[in-house]
């Protein structure tokens, strides 16, 4: 890049976008840590760069600084460190990154977004400024924040991030009246789903999806080996166990990464066959209303260090999740199709708001065009109607 002003907003945005591209190289690899990218620039030339590859390895800014070579002190004073997330300022697995930044003599630091942890938010900025470093914040802040949805949610709420994912027609249907749903969306949407699957530590489906689609639930990306997350099967009545030998999730080489989630008390011998294949079983008691205890499920996931679950359910599982108010986020792929059939399966039914103001609403919405499809995603905002549904 060439520009007459190496400190213009346009220049800062250019190099922060470069740092973001570095951060994305850690996509799905850094849990429970965030993805972070860093680049050190002098007179619009890259001196060094780095990204956080996985938990326990060097932080992005530390890697970039250690890769500098031996530039002069004057060069470093005139250089800028771009980093997508506020540097750490406290001792953890490694010393604070603020220490090595100060020791390097870097004259300017540009930060995409602040640390979401209230205990650390803004602390590094204060430390750097108090030592004479010029600090700019909020460059491509939305993109830098959006990069770490799972990490941000966990840090702020200490509970796993539950994301409802669906593919619908323009009239909000996820399958025909016969249950057929292959394929509502096109190839570009399918490829995008694979990208998101690679990010999440776990994927979940309901028993109906297993019975109708026999999914594998792996991330299959071009040029790399398939990757298997934790795979949850929500099967309240153990319907999938009646023909367990048929299902990929119970019989493939990743069977030990499959967990059947059920409710109520079932004799242990019902699970013996799949457990012999390595499949795990998580039984939960019903809540007081006879509903699935999502809070207990969240707690168990947290105990197992599963911080994000992409829930690719059918109508029953998604209605349960959305109706309980437990969905934190929604990813809705929408195809240019109309079923025009009241008996086709809806994404969600039973809310019955009296006014549009009572509807479930998304906030901080983001859009993407994927071939002829659209992806709309955002944070779930609870509705007062959900209180009535849970009574």
PyMOL commands that set and color helices and strands:
alter all, ss='L'
color gray80, all
select helices_A, chain A and resi 9-26+60-66+73-77+97-104+123-130+141-146+149-157+187-199+207-213+239-246+248-251+255-257+268-276+294-303+315-323+356-358+385-389
alter helices_A, ss='H'
color red, helices_A
select strands_A, chain A and resi 37-42+45-51+80-85+108-113+134-137+161-168+173-175+202-206+218-219+227-228+230-234+258-263+280-284+308-311+329-334+345-346+361-370+373-381
alter strands_A, ss='S'
color yellow, strands_A
deselect
rebuild
show_as cartoon
